[in-house]
Amino acid sequence: MADQPTIIRGIDYKSTFPFTQIFRSFRAAVHPSKMILALVAILLIYVGGNVLDVIWPAAPAVQGEIGLYADARERVDSGETFIAKRDAARKEAEAKYRMMMTEAVRYARSKSTTQPGPVPTAEELDREGSFSVIKKYLVAVREKEVADARKDYDDAVRRADETYNAVPNEPRDAKRAAGERRDEAVKSARRARDQRIREVYDQAYDAYQEAKLARGTGLFDAFVNHEVSQLNRIVFAVRDGQWLGRGGVIDRIVGFFTIAPVWAIRYHPIYFTIFFLMFLAVWAIFGGAIARISAVHIARDEKISIRQALRFSTAKFLSFLSAPIIPLIIVALVGLLVSIGGLLTNVPFLGPIVVGGLFFLALIAGFVMTLVILGLAGGFNLMYPTIAVEGSDSFDAISRSFSYLYARPWRLAFYTGVAVLYGGLTYMFIRYFMDLLLMLTHFFGGMLVFGSADSTQPLWSSLWKGPVVAGRLAYEPEYFSLGAGQATGAFLIWVWVHLLAALLGAFAISFYFVANTVIYFLMRKEVDATELDDVYLEQGDEDFAETLPAATVPAGDTPSAAGQQSPPATT
C-alpha cells in the first residue's frame, strides 16, 4: 500500500524558532506594574544624582568633558592629552565666569547707596553664591534696557502726537494725511520697541546660558546626558540597519559601556563609586522587582503585584546587589596579588630573576581575571533573571550566567542581537508615538492662546516650544522670557513633559529586564534542558497571583509546582 501523504496543518513557531519568544517582550514590558517600578527607579536615580552634584565639593565637569575624553582615547598619550585639553577648557571657563561675576558685583555696587568696597575675589564670590549674583545682574540689566526701550517708544509716540496736533484741522485732507503719518510712525515705533525688547531678552538668556556653561556641569548631569545620547545613537543605528563599523550598533554599545563609565571611574573615582553604589541599590530593589514580575509573567502568564515583587527583591536585596560586585572583587583581589608579587622586581639582582621565573603565575592570574571580566560583561544581563527565576542567591547567579555564556556564547549573542533589534524598533515606535502625542497637545493647546510673554514673543511657544521629532524630549524653559506667573506655568509644563519623557526611559528599563528574562529561560532550556514554565514561586505568589488571559499549553506540559525550584545549572 502506498504511503499516505503527510499534510502539515501548522507549525509551532515557538518550538521551532525559540528566539521568537523574545517578541513577547514588548507587550510584557509595557505592563503598568513594570513601568511604574522603572519610573520610580529613574526618579530616585535622578534625584540622588542631582543631590550628589549639589553637595559634592570637587570641581564640576567642564562643558563637553566626556567628549574630550572620547576624542583623546584614540591617542597613545590619551591620558595626558585629555587632561591638558580639560585643564585648558576649565581655565578658559573660569576666566569667563570670573569676569561675569566681577561685572555683576560692580553693577550691583554701583546701584547701592552704601560706600562700595573692593570687588571680591572669585573664591569669595563662590562662597557667597555668585551664580545668583550673576542672575540678578542679568535680570537688572535686562529690565533697565527694556525700560529704556519702552521710554523711547513713549517719546516717539509723544513726538508723533505733537506733530499731528501741530497740523491745522483745515484742510481736512492735510489733517487726514497727518493722521496717517502719525499712525504709521506709532506702528513703526511699536515694531522697533518689540524688536528691541526681544533682542534684549535673547541677549540676557544667551548670557545666562553662557554663565551656566562657564560655571560647569554637574558630574551626574554630564554622565547621564552622554549615556542618553549614546542610547539614542544605538537606537538610530538599529533603525538604519548599521550594525558593524564605526558608528554602528556594536560600536555604540561598546561606547555606552566604556566611554563615560571609564571616564567616571578613572577621573572621578570617589564620586562615581558613591553614585554607582546608590545606583546598584536602586537597581537591586526595583530592577529585581521588575525581573521577578517578568519571570512569573513569562513562565506562567500570570502577574504578581508590585507589593509582592518588592517583597521578593528586598528579601533578595543582598543577592541582587552583590551579584555584579563579586566578580569585580575577585578581579581586584587577584590583581592585588599580582601587584604584590611585582614588588619583588625592586629587589636588586635577584628580584627580576625571581619575577621572570614565576611570571607564568602572573599570566595564569591574568587568564583568570580575563575570564571573570568577560563573564561579567557577557553574563551580567542574566544575573538578575537568575535570581528572579530560581529564587537563588548571587553565587548561583554568577555560576549560571558564566556557565550559559561559555557553554553557548554564539547562541547568547544571537538572542541578544535579536533583543537589541526588536528593542530598538519598539523604542522608536514609542518615541514617535510620544512625538505625535506632544505635537497634537502643543498644537491644540496653543490654538486659542493669543497673549504675549514679557519678551513680546508669543506666549504659548515661550511657555513650551513643543517637541522636536528625532531629537531629545528633554528641554529647558526660557524663564528669562517670562514673567513670574508665566515662569511658574512653564515650570509645571516642564514637569509633566519630563515625566512623559521619563516613561520612555521606563520602557527601556522594563524591556531590558523582560527581554533578558526571556533570554535566560531560553539559555537555561538550551544548556540545562529545563522547561520554560519552570519558575520558583513563593507561597504568597501562588496564593495571590492574578491569572492573565490564558495561553495555550502544549499537551503533556504542566506548570511547576508552587514552591518548587529548578534544578541547579550544570557547569
C-alpha positions in Angstrom: 0.0 0.0 0.0 1.4 3.4 -1.0 2.4 5.7 1.8 -0.3 8.2 2.7 0.7 11.8 2.0 1.6 13.9 5.1 -0.3 17.1 5.5 1.3 19.8 7.6 -1.6 21.7 9.3 0.6 24.1 11.2 4.0 24.9 12.6 4.8 25.5 16.3 7.0 28.5 15.7 7.9 28.9 19.3 9.3 25.4 19.5 10.9 25.5 16.0 12.3 29.0 16.4 12.8 29.6 20.1 14.1 33.1 19.6 10.6 34.2 18.7 9.8 34.1 22.4 11.7 37.4 22.6 9.0 39.1 20.6 6.8 38.7 23.7 8.9 41.2 25.5 7.2 44.4 24.1 3.7 43.5 25.4 5.1 42.4 28.7 7.4 45.4 29.1 4.5 48.0 28.7 2.6 46.3 31.6 1.8 49.1 34.1 3.4 47.4 37.1 6.8 47.2 35.4 6.5 50.7 34.0 5.7 52.1 37.4 8.7 50.4 39.1 11.0 51.5 36.3 9.7 55.1 36.5 10.2 55.2 40.3 13.8 53.9 39.8 14.5 56.6 37.2 13.2 59.4 39.5 15.2 58.1 42.5 18.4 57.9 40.5 17.7 61.4 39.1 17.1 62.9 42.5 20.0 61.1 44.1 22.4 62.2 41.3 21.4 65.8 41.5 21.7 65.9 45.3 25.1 64.4 45.0 26.0 67.1 42.4 24.9 69.8 44.8 26.8 68.6 47.9 29.9 67.4 46.1 32.8 69.7 46.9 35.0 69.0 43.9 35.1 71.0 40.7 32.2 70.2 38.2 32.9 68.8 34.8 33.7 71.3 32.0 31.4 71.6 29.1 31.9 68.6 26.8 34.4 66.9 29.1 33.3 63.3 28.2 33.5 64.2 24.5 37.1 65.4 25.1 37.9 62.1 26.8 36.3 60.1 23.9 38.4 62.0 21.3 41.6 61.6 23.3 41.1 57.8 23.7 42.4 57.2 20.2 45.8 58.7 21.0 48.7 56.8 22.6 49.1 59.5 25.2 45.3 59.7 25.8 45.6 60.5 29.5 47.9 63.4 29.1 46.1 64.8 26.0 42.7 64.7 27.8 44.0 66.3 31.0 45.7 69.0 29.0 42.5 69.8 27.0 40.3 69.6 30.0 42.5 71.9 32.1 42.7 74.4 29.2 38.9 74.4 28.9 38.5 74.8 32.6 40.8 77.8 32.8 39.0 79.4 30.0 35.6 78.8 31.6 36.8 80.0 35.0 38.2 83.2 33.5 34.9 83.9 31.7 33.0 83.1 34.8 35.2 85.3 37.0 34.7 88.2 34.5 30.9 87.8 34.6 31.0 87.7 38.4 33.1 90.8 38.6 30.8 92.7 36.2 27.8 91.6 38.3 29.2 92.8 41.6 30.4 96.1 40.2 27.0 96.7 38.7 25.3 95.9 42.0 27.6 98.1 44.0 27.2 101.0 41.5 23.5 100.9 42.3 24.0 100.6 46.0 23.6 103.7 48.3 26.3 102.4 50.6 30.0 103.0 50.1 31.3 100.4 47.7 34.2 98.3 48.8 36.8 96.3 46.8 35.4 93.7 44.3 35.6 90.3 46.0 37.7 87.5 44.6 36.2 84.6 42.7 36.7 82.3 45.7 34.8 84.8 47.9 32.0 85.1 45.4 31.7 81.3 45.2 31.2 81.2 48.9 28.6 83.9 48.7 26.6 82.1 46.0 28.0 84.0 43.0 25.7 82.4 40.4 22.7 84.1 42.0 24.6 87.4 41.8 25.1 86.9 38.1 21.5 86.0 37.5 20.3 89.1 39.4 22.8 91.3 37.5 21.5 89.9 34.1 17.9 90.5 35.2 18.7 94.0 36.4 20.5 94.9 33.1 17.7 93.4 31.1 14.9 95.3 32.9 16.8 98.6 32.6 17.2 98.1 28.8 13.6 97.1 28.5 12.5 100.2 30.4 14.7 102.3 28.1 13.0 100.7 25.0 9.6 101.5 26.4 10.6 105.0 27.2 11.9 105.5 23.7 8.6 104.2 22.4 6.6 106.6 24.6 8.8 109.5 23.4 8.3 108.5 19.8 4.5 108.4 20.3 4.6 111.8 22.0 6.5 113.4 19.2 4.1 111.8 16.6 1.2 113.3 18.5 2.8 116.7 18.8 3.5 116.7 15.0 -0.1 115.7 14.3 -1.6 118.3 16.7 0.5 121.0 15.1 -1.3 120.5 11.7 -4.4 122.7 11.4 -7.8 121.0 11.1 -8.3 122.6 7.7 -8.0 121.5 5.0 -9.3 118.1 6.0 -7.1 116.2 3.5 -3.9 117.6 5.2 -5.2 116.6 8.6 -6.1 113.1 7.4 -2.6 112.7 5.8 -1.0 113.8 9.1 -3.1 111.3 11.0 -2.0 108.5 8.7 1.7 109.6 9.1 1.2 109.6 12.9 -0.3 106.1 12.9 2.5 104.8 10.7 5.1 106.4 13.0 3.4 104.8 16.0 3.3 101.4 14.4 7.0 101.7 13.3 7.9 102.7 16.9 6.0 99.8 18.3 7.7 97.4 15.9 11.1 98.8 16.9 10.2 98.6 20.6 9.1 95.0 20.3 12.2 94.0 18.3 14.5 95.7 20.7 12.8 94.0 23.7 13.1 90.6 22.0 16.8 91.2 21.4 17.3 92.3 25.0 15.6 89.1 26.3 17.6 86.9 23.9 20.9 88.5 24.9 20.1 88.1 28.6 19.1 84.4 28.0 22.3 83.8 26.0 24.4 85.4 28.7 22.6 83.3 31.3 23.3 80.1 29.4 26.9 81.2 28.9 27.3 81.7 32.6 25.9 78.2 33.3 28.3 76.7 30.9 31.2 78.6 32.3 30.1 77.6 35.8 30.5 73.9 34.8 28.2 70.9 34.5 27.4 68.5 37.4 29.2 65.2 37.1 25.9 63.3 37.2 24.4 65.6 34.7 27.4 65.2 32.3 27.4 61.4 32.7 23.6 61.0 32.2 23.5 63.3 29.2 26.3 61.4 27.5 24.7 58.0 28.2 21.3 59.1 27.0 22.9 60.5 23.8 24.7 57.1 23.3 21.5 55.2 23.8 19.7 57.3 21.2 22.6 56.7 18.8 22.3 53.0 19.3 18.6 53.1 18.5 19.2 55.2 15.4 21.9 52.8 14.3 19.4 49.9 14.7 16.8 51.8 12.7 19.3 52.5 9.9 20.5 48.9 9.9 24.1 49.9 10.6 25.5 47.1 12.8 29.2 47.0 12.0 31.9 49.5 11.6 32.4 52.9 13.2 29.2 54.4 14.5 27.4 51.0 14.2 25.3 49.3 16.8 28.1 47.2 18.2 30.5 50.2 18.3 27.8 52.3 20.0 27.1 49.6 22.6 30.8 49.3 23.4 31.0 53.1 23.7 28.0 53.1 26.0 29.7 50.8 28.5 33.3 52.0 28.1 33.5 55.8 27.5 31.5 57.5 30.2 31.9 54.7 32.8 35.7 54.5 32.3 35.9 58.3 32.4 33.9 58.3 35.6 36.0 55.8 37.5 39.3 57.0 36.2 39.0 60.7 36.8 36.2 60.9 39.4 36.6 57.6 41.3 35.2 58.6 44.7 32.2 60.5 43.4 31.2 57.7 41.0 31.9 54.9 43.5 29.3 56.5 45.7 26.9 57.1 42.7 27.3 53.5 41.4 26.6 52.0 44.8 23.5 54.2 45.1 22.6 53.1 41.5 23.1 49.5 42.3 20.9 49.8 45.4 18.1 51.2 43.4 18.7 48.8 40.6 18.6 45.9 43.1 15.3 46.8 44.6 13.3 48.0 41.6 15.2 46.1 38.9 14.9 42.9 40.9 11.2 43.5 41.3 10.8 44.0 37.5 12.8 40.9 36.9 10.6 39.0 39.3 7.3 40.1 37.7 8.8 39.3 34.3 9.8 35.8 35.4 6.3 34.8 36.6 4.7 36.6 33.7 6.8 34.8 31.0 6.7 31.4 32.6 3.1 31.2 33.8 1.2 34.0 32.0 0.4 35.3 35.5 1.2 38.6 37.2 2.1 39.3 40.7 1.5 42.6 42.4 4.1 45.4 42.9 4.0 44.7 46.6 4.8 41.0 46.1 7.6 41.9 43.7 9.1 44.4 46.0 8.9 42.0 48.9 10.9 39.5 46.8 13.5 42.0 45.7 14.0 43.4 49.2 14.3 39.9 50.6 17.0 39.1 47.9 18.5 42.6 48.1 22.0 41.5 49.1 22.0 38.9 46.3 20.9 41.4 43.7 23.4 44.0 45.0 26.4 41.7 45.2 25.9 39.6 42.0 27.7 42.2 39.8 30.1 43.3 42.5 31.6 39.9 43.5 33.3 39.3 40.1 34.9 42.8 40.4 36.1 42.0 43.9 37.7 38.7 42.6 39.5 40.7 39.8 40.6 43.3 42.3 42.0 40.6 44.7 43.8 38.7 42.0 45.2 41.9 40.6 46.4 42.9 44.1 48.3 39.6 44.4 49.9 40.2 41.1 50.9 43.7 42.2 52.3 42.4 45.4 54.4 39.9 43.5 55.6 42.6 41.3 57.2 44.3 44.3 59.9 41.6 44.1 61.2 43.3 41.0 62.6 46.1 43.2 65.0 43.7 44.9 68.5 44.2 43.4 69.8 41.5 41.2 67.7 38.5 42.4 64.3 40.3 42.2 64.0 40.4 38.4 65.2 36.9 38.1 62.6 35.5 40.5 59.8 37.6 38.9 60.9 36.3 35.5 60.9 32.7 36.6 57.5 32.9 38.2 56.0 35.1 35.5 53.8 32.2 34.4 51.8 32.7 37.7 51.1 36.3 36.6 49.9 35.0 33.2 47.6 32.5 35.0 46.3 35.3 37.1 45.7 37.4 34.0 43.9 34.5 32.4 41.6 34.2 35.5 40.9 37.9 35.5 40.1 37.9 31.8 37.7 35.0 32.2 35.9 36.8 35.1 35.8 40.2 33.3 34.4 38.6 30.1 32.0 36.5 32.1 30.7 39.6 33.9 30.5 41.6 30.6 28.7 38.9 28.8 26.7 37.3 31.6 25.7 40.4 33.6 22.3 40.6 31.8 21.5 37.1 33.1 22.3 37.6 36.7 19.1 39.3 37.8 16.9 37.0 35.8 18.7 34.0 37.5 17.8 35.2 41.0 14.2 36.2 39.9 13.5 32.9 38.2 15.3 30.5 40.5 14.8 32.3 43.8 18.5 31.7 44.4 21.4 33.9 45.5 24.3 35.8 44.0 26.6 32.9 43.7 24.1 30.9 41.7 23.5 34.0 39.5 27.2 34.2 38.8 27.6 30.4 38.3 24.7 30.2 35.8 25.4 33.3 33.9 29.1 32.4 33.4 28.1 28.8 32.6 25.5 29.7 29.9 27.8 32.3 28.4 30.8 29.9 28.0 28.6 26.9 27.1 26.7 28.6 24.3 28.3 32.0 23.5 27.1 32.3 19.9 23.5 31.4 20.9 23.6 34.0 23.7 25.0 36.6 21.2 22.3 35.8 18.7 19.5 36.1 21.3 21.0 39.4 22.5 21.2 40.7 18.9 17.5 39.8 18.3 16.6 41.6 21.6 18.6 44.7 20.6 17.0 44.8 17.2 13.5 44.3 18.5 14.0 46.6 21.4 15.4 49.4 19.2 12.4 49.2 16.8 9.8 49.2 19.7 11.7 52.0 21.4 11.5 54.1 18.1 7.8 53.2 17.9 7.1 54.5 21.4 9.3 57.5 20.8 7.4 58.5 17.6 4.1 57.9 19.4 5.2 60.3 22.1 6.3 62.8 19.5 2.8 62.7 17.8 1.1 63.0 21.2 3.2 66.1 22.2 2.7 67.7 18.7 -1.1 67.3 18.9 -1.1 68.6 22.5 1.1 71.6 21.6 -1.0 72.4 18.5 -4.4 72.3 20.1 -3.3 73.5 23.5 -2.0 76.7 22.0 -4.6 77.3 19.3 -6.6 79.8 21.4 -3.7 81.4 23.3 -3.2 84.9 21.9 -1.2 86.6 24.7 2.5 87.5 24.6 5.3 86.8 27.0 7.2 89.6 28.7 9.7 89.3 25.8 6.8 90.1 23.4 7.2 86.6 21.9 4.0 84.5 21.5 3.1 83.3 25.0 2.4 79.6 24.2 5.7 79.0 22.3 7.5 80.8 25.2 5.9 78.5 27.8 6.6 75.4 25.8 8.3 75.3 22.4 6.9 71.9 21.7 8.5 68.6 20.7 11.3 68.1 18.2 11.0 65.0 16.1 14.0 62.7 16.4 15.6 65.0 18.9 15.6 64.9 22.7 12.3 65.2 24.6 14.1 67.0 27.4 14.4 70.7 27.2 14.9 73.8 29.4 12.2 76.5 29.6 13.4 80.1 28.7 12.5 81.6 32.1 14.2 84.8 31.1 11.5 85.4 28.6 8.7 85.1 31.1 7.1 86.9 34.0 6.7 85.3 37.4 3.3 83.7 36.8 4.3 82.6 33.3 7.6 81.1 34.6 5.6 79.1 37.1 3.3 77.8 34.4 6.3 76.9 32.2 7.9 75.0 35.0 4.7 72.9 35.6 4.5 72.1 31.9 8.2 71.2 32.0 7.5 68.8 34.9 4.7 67.0 33.0 6.6 66.8 29.7 9.6 65.3 31.5 7.5 62.8 33.3 6.3 61.7 29.9 9.8 61.6 28.7 10.8 59.5 31.7 8.2 56.9 30.7 10.3 56.4 27.6 13.2 55.6 29.8 11.0 53.4 32.0 10.0 51.4 28.9 13.7 50.9 28.0 14.4 49.6 31.5 11.3 47.4 31.6 12.2 46.0 28.2 15.7 45.3 29.3 14.6 43.1 32.2 11.8 41.4 30.3 14.0 40.6 27.3 16.9 39.3 29.4 14.5 37.2 31.4 13.2 35.6 28.2 16.8 35.0 27.1 17.6 33.4 30.5 14.7 31.0 30.0 15.9 30.1 26.5 19.5 29.7 27.6 18.5 27.5 30.6 16.5 25.3 28.3 19.3 25.0 25.8 22.0 24.2 28.4 20.1 22.5 31.2 17.0 21.2 29.3 14.7 22.9 31.7 11.2 23.8 30.5 10.3 27.4 30.0 7.4 27.3 32.5 9.6 26.1 35.4 9.9 29.1 37.8 10.3 29.4 41.6 7.1 30.5 43.3 6.8 31.7 46.9 3.7 30.7 48.8 2.4 34.3 48.5 2.9 34.3 44.8 0.7 31.3 44.3 -2.0 32.5 46.7 -2.3 36.0 45.3 -1.2 35.7 41.6 -3.7 37.0 39.2 -4.0 35.0 36.0 -3.6 36.8 32.7 -5.5 35.8 29.6 -4.9 32.1 29.3 -2.2 30.9 27.0 -2.2 27.6 25.1 -0.2 25.0 27.0 1.0 22.1 24.9 -0.3 18.7 25.9 1.8 17.0 28.5 3.4 20.2 29.8 2.4 21.3 33.2 3.5 24.3 35.2 5.9 23.8 38.0 4.6 23.1 41.4 4.3 26.0 43.8 7.5 26.4 45.8 9.5 24.1 43.5 12.9 25.3 42.5 14.5 24.4 39.2 17.5 22.1 39.4 20.8 23.9 39.6 22.7 24.6 36.5 25.3 22.2 35.3 28.7 23.6 34.7 
